[in-house]
Amino acid sequence: EYMNTDSYSYAGHHSLHKVPAPRNEYRFQGRMSYLLPNAKGKLTASAFNERRQYIPYGWGSVTSPYRYNRKYFANRPMEKRKNWIYSGTFNYMATAQTLLSLKVGTTKYERFRTNRDYDWEEENDLQWYEDWRAVGEQYIPLLLDENLRGPDVTIRDVLVDSLIQFHTEPTNRDVEAIRNSPYQLEGRHFTAGSERIWTYQNNNDYQGRFDITHSVGKVHEFKTGFDYTQYHIRMYQNTLPHDANPFYDIYDKTPFKLAGYVQDKMDFEGIIARVGLRFDYFDAKAFTLLLAAYWLFLAGDRPDEAAFQLWPLLADP
């Protein structure tokens, strides 16, 4: 599935004039399976990939600093989102009464919100089907990989000192403000400059699950298994990239969760009962800020404790 248009707008908005608001997205989904000889098992693999990129038209009040621009609304932020989902399942009949099941998967989510780098796209002859270029996108590997940065370069060096060269916020009280203002007013329209938010998010998770199902007679079906999910959640944001002392935020955590269960499913000629136990464990790998005696001040932080729960299992795990 593919879409390419230059008239994207928010739902419910009707414009009297066509404005440049491009939207370009695609989705791909595939699935394949293989059946083992003698129906002993089945192997299934699936994949999903999606990209959405668009530049919405901001129809705010006439005094909105981002309503007017000289080149394709270049100071409007672009959104670029990409998703990948891959999974695999292997079911195997070990015996006539025992079924083994293994499931693995991984997902990845990536999001940009910042200015579009039109100069780079023009210099590199970007094609209509390719990913748009975000301002400062070349620095993403340095944010994600400490080995590439080296011991003398911090994330702040990349997120603040490197990005400032691509962002401008000139004064709105000069000849440029008057020249580009449709009302010949100064001090009301930022007609040059960049979107003030630079945001990059990168989330990954890896999942695995193993189950054993064993039937005993016509009444009992015992089932046990465990699953594990590892997350890597990262967010880098600079809300004043044109300023040497900006508001910036960094989030880089690796929480995980695991669970195990055992259950007996009993079938009494149409009356089904399930009895079992399930154990869940979650470690956020995060910290909680501590308030001092006066709530306006902070007293450091403390690591969050892992949470666990043991509870009865009366339905499918």
TIVOBA-215145 format. One line per 4 residues: their letters; for each residue z, y, x of C-alpha. Coordinates in Angstrom, 1 decimal, padded with zeros to 4 digits. Each point is the difference from the previous one (the first is absolute). Layout:
<nodes>
A) Z,Y,X ~ ...
</nodes>
This chain:
<nodes>
EYMN) 000.0,000.0,000.0 ~ -001.0,003.4,001.4 ~ 000.2,003.6,-001.2 ~ -001.4,003.1,001.6
TDSY) 000.1,003.4,-001.8 ~ 000.5,003.7,000.7 ~ 001.6,000.9,-003.3 ~ 003.5,-001.5,000.2
SYAG) 002.6,001.7,-002.1 ~ 003.5,-000.8,-001.3 ~ 000.2,-001.6,-003.4 ~ 000.1,002.5,-002.9
HHSL) -001.7,002.8,002.0 ~ -003.2,001.5,-001.2 ~ -001.8,002.6,002.1 ~ -002.7,002.4,-001.0
HKVP) -001.6,-000.2,003.4 ~ -000.7,-002.8,002.4 ~ 002.1,000.2,003.1 ~ -000.1,-002.2,003.2
APRN) 002.5,-002.7,-000.6 ~ -001.3,-003.2,001.7 ~ 001.3,-003.4,-000.7 ~ -001.1,-003.2,001.9
EYRF) 001.6,-003.4,-000.5 ~ -000.7,-003.7,000.1 ~ 001.7,-003.3,-000.9 ~ -000.6,-003.5,001.3
QGRM) 001.5,-003.2,-001.1 ~ -000.8,-003.6,001.0 ~ 001.5,-003.4,-000.4 ~ -000.9,-003.5,001.3
SYLL) 001.6,-003.4,-000.3 ~ -000.4,-003.5,001.5 ~ 001.1,-003.2,-001.7 ~ 001.2,-002.8,002.4
PNAK) -001.5,-003.5,-000.5 ~ 001.6,-002.2,-002.6 ~ 001.5,003.2,-001.6 ~ 002.9,-000.1,002.6
GKLT) 000.2,003.7,000.3 ~ -001.7,003.4,-000.4 ~ -000.4,002.9,002.4 ~ -000.6,003.5,-001.5
ASAF) -000.7,003.3,001.8 ~ -000.5,003.4,-001.6 ~ -000.6,003.5,001.2 ~ 000.1,003.5,-001.5
NERR) -001.1,003.3,001.5 ~ 000.0,003.5,-001.5 ~ -000.7,003.5,001.2 ~ 000.5,003.1,-002.0
QYIP) -000.8,003.5,001.4 ~ -000.4,003.2,-002.0 ~ 000.6,003.7,000.0 ~ 001.4,001.3,-003.3
YGWG) -000.9,003.5,-001.2 ~ 003.1,002.1,-000.4 ~ -000.3,002.1,-003.2 ~ 003.3,001.9,000.3
SVTS) 000.5,003.6,-000.8 ~ -002.4,002.6,001.4 ~ 002.7,001.0,002.5 ~ 000.2,-003.6,001.4
PYRY) -000.3,000.2,003.8 ~ -002.2,-003.1,000.0 ~ -002.4,000.9,-002.9 ~ -002.8,001.6,002.1
NRKY) -001.6,-001.0,003.2 ~ -003.1,000.7,002.0 ~ -001.2,-003.5,000.7 ~ 000.2,-002.8,-002.5
FANR) 003.6,000.8,-000.8 ~ 000.8,-001.1,003.5 ~ 003.6,000.9,-000.2 ~ 000.5,-002.3,-003.0
PMEK) 001.8,-003.2,001.2 ~ -001.9,-003.3,000.0 ~ 001.6,-003.3,-001.1 ~ -001.1,-003.2,001.8
RKNW) 001.7,-003.2,-001.0 ~ -000.8,-003.5,001.3 ~ 001.4,-003.4,-001.2 ~ -000.4,-003.4,001.5
IYSG) 001.4,-003.2,-001.6 ~ -000.5,-003.4,001.6 ~ 001.5,-003.3,-001.3 ~ -000.2,-003.7,000.5
TFNY) 001.4,-003.0,-001.9 ~ 000.2,-003.6,001.0 ~ 001.1,-002.7,-002.5 ~ 000.3,-003.6,001.1
MATA) 001.1,-003.2,-001.8 ~ 002.1,-001.8,002.6 ~ 000.7,-002.8,-002.5 ~ -000.7,-000.6,-003.7
QTLL) 003.3,001.7,-000.8 ~ 000.2,002.7,002.7 ~ -001.9,003.2,000.3 ~ 000.1,002.3,003.0
SLKV) -001.0,003.6,-000.4 ~ -000.4,002.7,002.7 ~ -001.0,003.6,-000.7 ~ -000.6,002.8,002.5
GTTK) -001.2,003.5,-000.3 ~ -000.1,003.5,001.4 ~ -000.7,003.4,-001.5 ~ -000.7,003.4,001.6
YERF) 000.0,003.4,-001.5 ~ -001.2,003.2,001.8 ~ 000.0,003.5,-001.4 ~ -001.1,003.4,001.3
RTNR) 000.6,003.4,-001.6 ~ -001.2,002.9,002.1 ~ -003.1,002.0,000.7 ~ -003.4,-001.6,000.4
DYDW) -001.5,000.4,003.5 ~ -003.5,001.3,-001.0 ~ -000.8,001.0,003.6 ~ 000.6,-003.5,001.4
EEEN) -002.0,-001.6,-002.9 ~ -002.9,002.3,000.7 ~ 000.1,-000.6,003.8 ~ 000.1,-003.8,-000.5
DLQW) -002.6,-000.1,-002.8 ~ 002.4,-001.6,-002.5 ~ -001.9,-002.1,-002.6 ~ 000.7,000.2,-003.7
YEDW) 001.6,-003.5,-000.1 ~ 002.4,000.5,002.9 ~ 003.6,001.0,000.0 ~ 000.6,003.7,000.0
RAVG) 001.6,001.4,003.1 ~ 003.5,001.5,-000.4 ~ 001.1,002.8,002.3 ~ 002.1,-001.4,002.8
EQYI) -001.0,-003.6,-000.8 ~ -000.6,-000.8,003.7 ~ 003.7,000.3,000.6 ~ 001.0,-002.8,-002.4
PLLL) 000.1,-002.8,002.7 ~ 002.4,002.2,002.0 ~ 002.3,000.2,-003.0 ~ 000.0,-003.7,-000.7
DENL) 000.1,-001.4,003.5 ~ 002.7,001.0,002.4 ~ -001.8,-001.6,002.9 ~ -003.0,002.3,-000.4
RGPD) 002.2,003.1,-000.1 ~ 001.8,-000.9,003.2 ~ 003.6,000.7,000.9 ~ -000.5,003.8,000.3
VTIR) -001.6,000.6,-003.3 ~ 002.0,000.1,-003.2 ~ -001.1,-000.2,-003.6 ~ 000.8,003.7,-000.5
DVLV) -002.4,000.8,002.9 ~ -002.7,-001.6,-002.0 ~ 001.0,001.0,-003.6 ~ 000.7,003.6,000.9
DSLI) -001.4,001.2,003.3 ~ -003.3,-001.9,-000.3 ~ -000.7,000.8,-003.7 ~ 000.6,003.8,000.3
QFHT) -003.4,000.4,001.8 ~ -001.9,-001.1,-003.1 ~ 001.9,002.2,-002.6 ~ -000.1,003.7,-000.6
EPTN) 001.8,002.3,-002.4 ~ -001.3,003.5,000.7 ~ 001.6,003.0,-001.6 ~ -001.2,000.8,-003.5
RDVE) 000.2,003.7,000.6 ~ -003.2,000.7,002.0 ~ -003.7,000.6,-000.5 ~ -000.6,-003.8,-000.5
AIRN) 002.3,000.0,-003.0 ~ -001.9,002.8,-001.6 ~ -003.4,-001.3,000.9 ~ 000.7,-003.4,-001.5
SPYQ) 002.0,001.0,-003.1 ~ -002.1,000.2,-003.2 ~ 002.2,002.8,-001.2 ~ 000.0,002.0,003.3
LEGR) 003.7,-000.3,000.3 ~ 002.1,-000.8,003.1 ~ 003.3,-001.8,000.1 ~ -000.8,-002.4,-002.8
HFTA) -002.6,-002.4,001.2 ~ 000.2,-002.2,003.1 ~ -003.8,-000.4,000.2 ~ 000.1,-001.4,003.5
GSER) 002.3,-002.5,001.6 ~ 000.9,-003.6,-000.6 ~ 001.9,-002.2,-002.5 ~ 003.6,000.2,001.0
IWTY) 000.8,-003.7,-000.3 ~ -001.0,-002.7,002.5 ~ 001.1,-003.4,-001.1 ~ -000.7,-003.5,001.2
QNNN) 001.5,-003.2,-001.5 ~ -000.4,-003.5,001.4 ~ 001.7,-002.9,-001.8 ~ -000.4,-003.7,001.0
DYQG) 001.7,-003.1,-001.3 ~ -000.3,-003.7,000.9 ~ 001.0,-002.7,-002.5 ~ 000.6,-003.7,000.2
RFDI) 001.3,-002.6,-002.5 ~ 000.5,-003.7,000.1 ~ 000.8,-002.3,-003.0 ~ 000.7,-003.7,-000.5
THSV) -000.3,-001.5,-003.5 ~ 001.1,-003.6,-000.5 ~ 000.0,-001.9,-003.3 ~ 002.6,-002.7,-000.8
GKVH) -000.9,-002.1,-003.0 ~ -001.1,001.8,-003.2 ~ 003.0,002.3,-000.3 ~ 000.8,001.7,003.3
EFKT) -002.2,002.3,002.2 ~ 001.8,001.3,003.0 ~ -001.3,003.0,001.8 ~ 001.2,001.9,003.1
GFDY) -001.5,002.6,002.3 ~ 000.4,003.2,001.8 ~ -002.0,003.2,000.5 ~ 000.1,002.8,002.5
TQYH) -001.5,003.5,000.1 ~ -000.1,002.4,002.9 ~ -000.8,003.7,-000.6 ~ -001.1,002.7,002.4
IRMY) 000.2,003.4,-001.8 ~ -001.1,003.1,001.9 ~ -000.6,003.6,-001.1 ~ -000.8,003.1,002.1
QNTL) 000.0,003.4,-001.6 ~ -000.3,003.6,001.2 ~ 000.2,002.5,-002.9 ~ -000.6,003.1,002.3
PHDA) -002.6,-001.3,002.6 ~ -001.0,003.6,000.8 ~ 003.6,000.9,001.1 ~ 001.6,-000.9,003.4
NPFY) 003.3,-000.6,-001.9 ~ -001.1,-001.9,-003.1 ~ 001.6,-002.2,-002.5 ~ -000.9,-003.5,001.1
DIYD) 001.2,-003.5,-001.1 ~ -000.3,-003.4,001.7 ~ 000.8,-003.3,-001.7 ~ -000.4,-003.3,001.8
KTPF) 002.0,-003.0,-001.3 ~ -000.4,-003.8,000.0 ~ 002.0,-001.4,-002.9 ~ -000.3,-003.7,-000.9
KLAG) 001.1,-002.3,-002.8 ~ 000.4,-003.8,-000.3 ~ 001.0,-002.3,-002.8 ~ 000.6,-003.7,-000.5
YVQD) 000.5,-002.1,-003.1 ~ 000.6,-003.4,-001.5 ~ -000.7,-001.0,-003.6 ~ -000.1,-003.0,-002.3
KMDF) -002.4,000.2,-002.9 ~ 000.9,-002.5,-002.8 ~ -002.4,-000.9,-002.8 ~ 001.7,-001.7,-002.9
EGII) -003.1,-000.7,-002.1 ~ -001.0,003.6,-000.7 ~ 003.4,001.6,000.7 ~ -000.1,001.4,003.5
ARVG) 003.0,001.1,002.0 ~ 000.1,001.6,003.5 ~ 003.1,000.0,002.2 ~ 000.1,001.3,003.5
LRFD) 001.2,002.5,002.5 ~ -001.8,002.8,001.9 ~ 001.1,002.0,003.1 ~ -001.5,003.4,000.8
YFDA) 000.6,002.1,003.2 ~ -001.4,003.5,000.7 ~ 000.5,002.1,003.1 ~ -001.4,003.5,-000.4
KAFT) 000.3,000.8,003.7 ~ 000.9,003.6,-001.0 ~ 002.7,002.6,000.3 ~ 002.0,002.0,-002.5
LLLA) 001.0,003.6,000.7 ~ 003.8,000.7,-000.1 ~ 001.4,003.1,-001.6 ~ 002.8,001.9,001.7
AYWL) 003.0,001.4,-001.8 ~ -002.1,002.9,-001.0 ~ -003.2,-001.3,-001.8 ~ -002.2,002.6,001.7
FLAG) 000.4,-001.7,003.3 ~ -000.9,-003.5,001.2 ~ 002.2,-002.3,002.1 ~ -002.6,-002.2,001.6
DRPD) -001.3,-003.2,-001.5 ~ 000.8,-003.7,-000.2 ~ -002.2,-003.1,-000.2 ~ -000.4,-001.5,-003.5
EAAF) 001.5,-003.4,-000.5 ~ -002.2,-002.9,-000.9 ~ 000.3,-001.1,-003.6 ~ 000.0,-003.6,-001.3
QLWP) 000.5,-001.7,-003.3 ~ 000.5,-003.6,-001.2 ~ -000.8,-000.4,-003.7 ~ -000.9,-002.8,-002.5
LLAD) -003.6,-000.8,-000.4 ~ -001.0,-000.7,-003.6 ~ -003.7,000.7,000.1 ~ -002.9,-000.4,002.4
P) 000.9,001.2,003.5
</nodes>
